[in-house]
Amino acid sequence: MSETVPGKDGPRITQPVTQATLVKKAAPKSDYKPADVSPQRRVQRSFAVRLWSIRHSRLLEWFYSRFADMFLLLHPLWKGIGYNRVEGPIKFVEKRVKGFMFDCRMCGQCILSSTGMSCPMNCPKQLRNGPCGGVRANGNCEVEPDMPCVWVKAWEGSRNMVHGDKILDVQKPVDQSLRETSAWLRVTAQAAAAREAANAKTGASA
């Protein structure tokens, strides 16, 4: 779908009509406009750190690997206190750190290490296994024309990572019951359980 609009110098030009444009036109009209807020500036600001994280995906991959090891070493502490008791404060920190770095949506099933440090939950369609068919020619999102496609950036970030081919792994659908829970603690508990099972198996076979 397209519409014809006046050009800057007079001639009329034809441009595509996006879903965002249709929604904007259908919105109720009012005299209220947010003061001193530029939507374009707000969009650019919100993407700035996210795109930095993607560009530095290899560094963040290294850091997250060490961070996960540290959290696993603290498993006896988390278990002693009780995972349910430490969930609140850990989630508070996780939400703010990952929110700042990746625009994290706290789905509780973080796969940043498999998606080039580009959070797939930022996709308006919340696609977990690659882009839709509506990626624009400039690499931007079909729904949000000013936003780089999350999955285009995910592929770029994954090419810089040691384990970048994990982006080819098929991801399960989002389990909504885990929303607003700590992925850090969940991954740590799962890694500890796997380690204990491996040790028990080794001990039984010895």
Steps between C-alpha positions, in 0.01 A plus 500: 500500500626851421386861509587814304621798699635845400876513459718767658543688172151456364480172302289231662676177595377151581616332819407169668244504780626310804300343777638759740367778273153344487490467879609863541228622263235292676596631846261749660602860433563732793674827583745327734859460388779391740718798585864506388487144368617408153383149404797462266748607768332269753525207256866568424582528871324175585689312226843643574608267783325200346696544177824552697442165671454329165817656359693377806334157511831312519611695807161448665509129413833471684371698797174302525691172496704610803191644666314169459795311649500736799127455553544122484772516765250683721239225453555365856429850633185543290386152603580560867308828513230365271462584132153637571642744756776637278272526195376849592833683540669311215208574269513869599865524390457279192203700372686829519833379363351307209235763444767765455733284289253311282151646556427171677131406536562252786352201321691274741643298209796711391667388177727801443803273467324330207380815327807721473403692816186626323193425712232337279228620737560851360353378172142638484389151398723339766643255246751259656629323188598758245346799322159522339454562130447871552856619557549822305768545234700718742492228768237672714189352657172466312294612801741763638653670192761689702621189687770270361362146466587310817593189302712683244701635793500159667670349197756782489577457870524122475770525231731659758450232765702185565181294525309707246360195321267447795272744318410204276354306795122475495352674806193381685192725527503744790366355825292791626495356854870592531446868417646740760720227650880490521667328206832525685376286790310257278804432280721465809266251665476297179879496457546391862246220460672380181839505675366305798339243270828459309695456827248244628524306174882504517493387862260216425715370216825521701 
